[in-house]
Amino acid sequence: MQRLYDFLRRHPTWVDGFWAVILLGLEVASELNLSTQGAAHKPFAAVFPIAVAMSVVIALRRRLPEHMLLLAAVGGLAQVAFDVAVMPGDFAMLVIIYTVAADGAGWASRFALIGGLCAAPLSQLVWPATNSAGILGQVLVTVFQAVPFALAWVLGDSVRTRRAYFAHLEERAARLEREREAQAKVAVAAERARIARELHDVVAHNVSVMVVQADGAAYVMDSAPDQAKRALETISGTGRQALAEMRRLLGVLRTGEPEDSEDYVPQPDVGQLDELIEQVRTAGLPVDYKVEGTPRPLPSGVELTAYRIVQEALTNTRKHGGPDVGASVRLVYFDDGLGLLVEDDGKGAPHELYEDGGADGRGHGLIGMRERIGMVGGTLDAGPRPGGGFRISALLPLKPAR
């Protein structure tokens, strides 16, 4: 049964053709019945072509709705011209009015409505109702006969409106789906950029500390074994810390949420700057650290941004500052922001490292700083100091934590 239903849905013209044959059969049966009863009626040669035309209207109404509307109109005018009274085939007029109102062109829909409303008055003029009580009765009959044509058009127009509404909903759903996919791609790209920044900060800082300590340990291995041992312990601790943070980031890549990682490590914040600076000092870089203003809770994004800026700035000082370099870190709490100032008295970084990556693509650390600060709506100023060395100044907008 389902196969038959699917077949009929795929071949609607066959269904219409079936009903066209039924309608033509009814017309032929009606004419034969009139002939048998001896009732007065028009010759079959005048009725049959009109009946065939109306059956064709039913059969091809979905394929050629506008053409079949015109054929139905011609058939109706032929009835008037040859004085062929109302017959079963006239049902095709209601069907074609519904069809063009639902699927036809705009002009065809309007023509069908006007033609349908005019059909009843024209029928009363040509074949007036003999049983009606005067003019009022004829008017009532005319209105009664016009109602089916109006209802057929209204039903078809309602179907058209409903289809347009559903098409709009489908188009809107498709558009929203495309927007969701685009937003998801943007979110994925942003998350990849964030993880790339995190990996850069973790690897650059910790590996830099490990390299410095390894060089120091190798230098004093024979003359000062105790110092070499402490350097190796620092390397071990730094490596474990870097490994823990990298596991956290890899956990995010695997699961999508930091909390789902078995090796989850809380993201660093301003409170851990003391540990960071002490680690840098242990690696051989003297750092002067001061906090000005009244410390207060910060949004997590600002906390992480401030920590990473200081971390990257000190890493760059170790890499590019040269020997006997010193650094200073100032953390200033303003009423509406958090200020960061990291300076060193070394030889400064190469020019291409603070010019948006430079021609050779280096300077990813400062690029990451700008991206981080841009995400929290802050500003960054990085470049050589007038008296030598390098300076990084940042201002992060601050809102009280709730």
C-alpha positions in Angstrom: 0.0 0.0 0.0 2.8 2.4 0.8 4.5 1.7 -2.5 1.2 2.5 -4.3 0.9 5.7 -2.3 4.5 6.7 -3.1 4.0 5.9 -6.8 0.9 8.1 -7.0 2.7 11.0 -5.3 5.5 10.7 -7.8 3.0 10.7 -10.7 0.2 13.2 -9.9 -0.8 13.5 -13.6 -1.8 9.9 -13.6 -4.2 10.6 -10.7 -5.6 13.6 -12.4 -6.0 11.6 -15.6 -7.9 8.9 -13.7 -10.4 11.5 -12.4 -10.6 13.1 -15.8 -11.8 9.8 -17.3 -14.3 9.4 -14.4 -15.7 12.9 -15.1 -15.9 12.2 -18.8 -17.7 8.9 -18.1 -20.2 10.7 -15.9 -20.9 13.2 -18.6 -21.5 10.4 -21.2 -23.7 8.5 -18.8 -25.7 11.6 -18.1 -26.3 12.2 -21.8 -27.3 8.6 -22.4 -29.7 8.8 -19.5 -31.3 11.9 -21.0 -31.6 10.2 -24.4 -33.2 7.1 -22.8 -35.8 9.3 -20.9 -36.5 11.3 -24.1 -35.8 14.5 -22.3 -35.0 17.6 -24.4 -31.2 18.2 -24.6 -28.6 19.4 -27.0 -27.1 17.1 -29.6 -24.3 14.9 -28.3 -22.0 16.3 -31.0 -22.2 19.8 -29.3 -21.9 18.5 -25.7 -19.1 15.9 -26.2 -16.3 18.3 -27.3 -17.0 20.6 -24.3 -17.0 17.6 -22.0 -13.7 16.4 -23.5 -12.2 19.8 -23.0 -13.2 19.9 -19.4 -11.7 16.4 -18.8 -8.4 17.6 -20.4 -8.5 20.5 -17.9 -8.6 18.1 -15.0 -5.9 15.8 -16.5 -3.3 18.5 -17.2 -4.2 21.1 -14.5 -0.9 20.6 -12.6 1.4 20.5 -15.6 -0.1 23.5 -17.4 -2.4 25.4 -14.9 -2.5 28.7 -16.8 -3.2 27.0 -20.2 -5.9 24.8 -18.6 -7.5 27.9 -17.1 -7.8 29.4 -20.5 -9.2 26.1 -21.9 -11.8 26.0 -19.2 -12.8 29.6 -19.9 -13.1 28.8 -23.6 -15.2 25.7 -22.7 -17.5 27.8 -20.6 -18.0 30.4 -23.3 -18.7 27.6 -25.7 -21.5 26.4 -23.4 -23.0 29.8 -23.5 -22.6 30.1 -27.3 -24.1 26.7 -28.1 -26.7 26.9 -25.3 -25.3 23.9 -23.4 -26.7 24.0 -19.9 -24.8 23.2 -16.7 -23.3 19.7 -16.9 -21.1 17.5 -14.7 -18.0 18.5 -16.6 -18.4 22.1 -15.2 -16.9 20.7 -12.0 -13.5 21.2 -13.8 -14.0 25.0 -13.4 -13.9 24.7 -9.6 -10.8 22.5 -9.8 -8.8 24.7 -12.1 -9.7 27.8 -10.1 -8.3 26.1 -7.0 -5.2 24.9 -8.9 -4.2 28.3 -10.3 -4.9 30.0 -7.0 -2.5 27.6 -5.3 0.2 27.1 -8.0 -0.5 29.4 -10.9 0.9 32.8 -11.8 -0.5 35.9 -10.2 -2.4 37.0 -13.3 -4.0 33.6 -13.6 -5.1 33.6 -10.0 -6.8 37.0 -10.4 -8.4 35.9 -13.7 -9.7 32.8 -12.1 -11.3 34.7 -9.2 -12.9 37.3 -11.5 -14.1 34.6 -14.0 -15.5 32.4 -11.2 -17.5 35.3 -9.7 -18.8 36.2 -13.2 -19.8 32.6 -14.0 -22.8 32.6 -11.8 -24.4 35.9 -13.0 -23.7 34.9 -16.6 -25.4 31.5 -16.0 -28.5 33.2 -14.6 -28.7 35.5 -17.5 -28.5 32.7 -20.1 -30.5 30.0 -18.1 -32.6 31.9 -15.5 -34.0 30.0 -12.6 -37.7 29.4 -13.3 -38.6 28.5 -9.7 -37.2 31.6 -8.1 -39.5 34.2 -6.6 -38.9 37.2 -8.7 -35.7 39.2 -8.9 -34.8 38.7 -5.3 -34.9 34.9 -5.7 -32.7 35.1 -8.8 -30.2 37.2 -6.9 -30.1 34.7 -4.0 -29.6 31.8 -6.5 -26.8 33.7 -8.2 -25.1 34.4 -4.9 -25.5 30.7 -3.9 -24.0 29.6 -7.2 -21.0 32.0 -6.8 -20.1 30.7 -3.4 -18.4 27.5 -4.6 -16.2 29.4 -7.0 -15.2 31.9 -4.3 -14.5 29.1 -1.8 -12.4 27.2 -4.4 -10.2 30.3 -4.9 -9.9 31.1 -1.2 -8.9 27.5 -0.5 -6.3 27.6 -3.2 -4.9 30.9 -2.1 -4.7 29.7 1.5 -2.6 26.7 0.3 -0.3 29.1 -1.6 0.1 31.3 1.5 0.8 28.3 3.7 3.4 26.9 1.2 5.1 30.3 1.1 5.1 30.4 4.9 6.7 27.0 5.2 9.2 27.8 2.5 10.1 30.9 4.4 10.5 28.8 7.6 12.7 26.3 5.7 14.8 29.1 4.2 15.2 30.7 7.6 16.1 27.4 9.2 18.7 26.8 6.5 20.1 30.3 7.0 20.3 29.9 10.7 22.0 26.6 10.2 24.6 28.2 7.9 25.1 31.0 10.5 25.6 28.4 13.3 28.1 26.6 11.1 29.9 29.8 10.4 29.9 30.8 14.1 31.2 27.3 15.0 34.0 27.7 12.5 34.9 31.1 14.0 34.8 29.7 17.5 37.0 26.8 16.5 39.5 29.2 14.9 39.4 31.4 18.0 40.0 28.4 20.3 42.9 27.2 18.2 44.4 30.6 18.3 44.0 30.7 22.1 45.5 27.3 22.5 48.4 28.3 20.2 49.0 31.3 22.4 48.9 29.2 25.5 51.4 26.7 24.1 53.7 29.4 22.9 53.7 31.0 26.4 54.2 27.7 28.2 56.9 26.4 25.9 58.8 29.6 25.4 59.0 30.5 29.1 59.7 27.1 30.6 62.0 25.9 27.9 64.0 29.2 28.2 64.4 28.6 31.9 65.4 25.0 31.4 68.0 26.0 28.8 69.5 28.7 31.0 69.7 26.3 34.0 71.1 23.5 31.8 73.9 25.8 30.6 74.6 26.9 34.1 74.7 23.3 35.4 77.1 22.3 32.6 79.4 25.2 33.4 79.7 24.5 37.2 79.3 20.7 37.0 82.9 20.1 38.1 83.7 23.1 40.2 80.4 23.5 42.1 78.4 20.2 42.2 75.9 21.7 44.6 75.0 24.5 42.3 74.7 22.1 39.4 72.4 19.9 41.5 70.2 22.9 42.3 70.1 23.8 38.6 69.1 20.3 37.7 66.3 20.4 40.3 65.1 23.6 38.8 65.1 22.1 35.4 63.1 19.1 36.7 60.5 21.3 38.4 60.1 23.6 35.4 59.8 20.6 33.1 57.0 19.1 35.3 55.2 22.4 35.4 55.4 22.8 31.6 54.3 19.2 31.2 51.2 19.7 33.4 50.2 22.8 31.5 50.6 21.1 28.2 48.5 18.2 29.4 45.8 20.6 30.3 45.9 22.2 26.9 45.9 18.8 25.2 43.0 17.8 27.4 41.1 20.7 26.0 41.9 19.6 22.5 40.6 16.1 23.2 37.4 16.9 25.1 36.6 20.5 24.3 36.3 21.5 28.0 39.2 22.1 30.4 37.2 20.5 33.3 37.1 17.2 31.4 40.8 16.8 31.4 42.2 14.4 34.0 45.3 16.5 34.3 43.5 19.8 34.7 45.6 22.6 36.0 44.0 25.9 37.0 45.0 28.7 34.7 47.6 31.1 36.2 46.5 34.4 37.6 48.0 37.6 39.0 48.5 35.9 42.4 51.1 33.6 40.8 53.3 36.3 39.5 55.4 36.0 42.7 56.2 32.4 41.8 56.9 33.3 38.2 59.3 36.1 39.1 61.0 33.9 41.7 61.4 31.2 39.0 63.0 33.8 36.7 65.3 35.1 39.4 66.4 31.5 40.1 67.2 31.2 36.4 69.6 34.1 36.7 67.6 37.2 35.7 67.3 39.8 38.5 63.8 41.2 38.6 62.5 44.1 40.6 58.8 43.5 41.3 56.4 46.1 42.8 52.6 46.3 43.2 51.0 49.7 43.4 47.4 50.5 44.4 45.0 48.3 46.2 44.8 44.7 44.9 41.3 43.4 44.3 39.6 40.5 42.5 39.9 40.6 38.7 38.0 38.9 35.9 39.6 35.6 35.0 40.4 36.8 31.5 42.3 39.8 32.8 44.1 37.6 35.4 45.4 35.2 32.7 46.2 38.1 30.3 48.3 39.9 32.9 50.2 36.8 33.9 51.0 35.8 30.3 52.1 39.3 29.4 54.6 39.4 32.2 55.7 35.8 31.4 56.3 36.6 27.8 58.0 39.9 28.5 60.5 38.3 30.9 61.1 35.4 28.5 62.0 37.9 25.8 64.3 39.7 28.2 66.2 36.5 28.8 66.4 35.7 25.1 67.3 39.1 23.7 68.5 41.2 26.6 72.1 40.0 26.5 74.4 39.4 29.5 74.1 41.2 32.8 70.5 42.3 32.0 68.1 43.3 34.7 64.3 43.8 34.6 61.6 45.4 36.5 57.9 44.6 36.7 55.2 47.1 37.9 51.6 46.1 38.5 49.4 49.1 39.1 45.7 48.9 40.2 43.8 51.9 38.9 40.1 52.7 39.6 39.0 51.4 36.2 42.0 49.4 35.0 45.1 47.4 35.6 48.4 48.7 34.4 51.4 46.6 33.6 54.9 47.9 33.0 57.8 45.5 32.2 61.2 47.1 31.4 64.8 45.8 31.1 68.1 47.5 30.6 69.6 45.1 28.1 70.4 45.6 24.4 66.7 45.3 23.4 65.0 43.0 20.9 65.6 43.1 17.2 63.3 45.5 15.3 61.3 42.8 13.5 60.2 41.3 16.8 58.0 44.2 17.7 56.6 45.1 14.3 53.6 42.7 13.9 55.8 39.7 13.3 58.2 41.4 10.9 59.1 40.3 7.4 60.5 37.0 8.5 57.4 35.9 10.5 59.1 36.1 13.9 57.7 38.0 16.9 54.9 35.6 17.7 55.1 36.4 21.4 54.3 40.1 20.9 51.6 39.2 18.4 50.1 36.9 21.1 50.2 39.8 23.6 48.3 42.1 21.2 45.7 39.4 20.6 45.3 38.7 24.3 45.0 42.3 25.2 42.6 42.9 22.3 40.3 40.2 23.6 39.8 42.0 26.9 39.6 45.5 25.3 43.0 46.7 26.5 45.9 48.6 24.9 49.6 47.6 24.4 52.7 49.7 23.8 55.9 47.7 23.1 59.3 49.0 21.8 62.8 50.0 22.8 63.4 52.4 25.6 65.0 55.8 24.9 67.9 55.0 27.3 68.4 51.4 26.1 66.7 48.2 26.7 63.1 47.2 26.0 59.7 48.3 27.4 56.3 46.8 27.4 53.3 48.8 28.7 49.8 47.5 28.9 46.5 48.8 30.2 43.7 46.3 30.9 40.1 47.4 31.6 39.0 46.3 35.0 35.5 45.5 36.2 34.8 44.4 39.8 34.2 40.7 40.0 30.7 39.7 41.2 
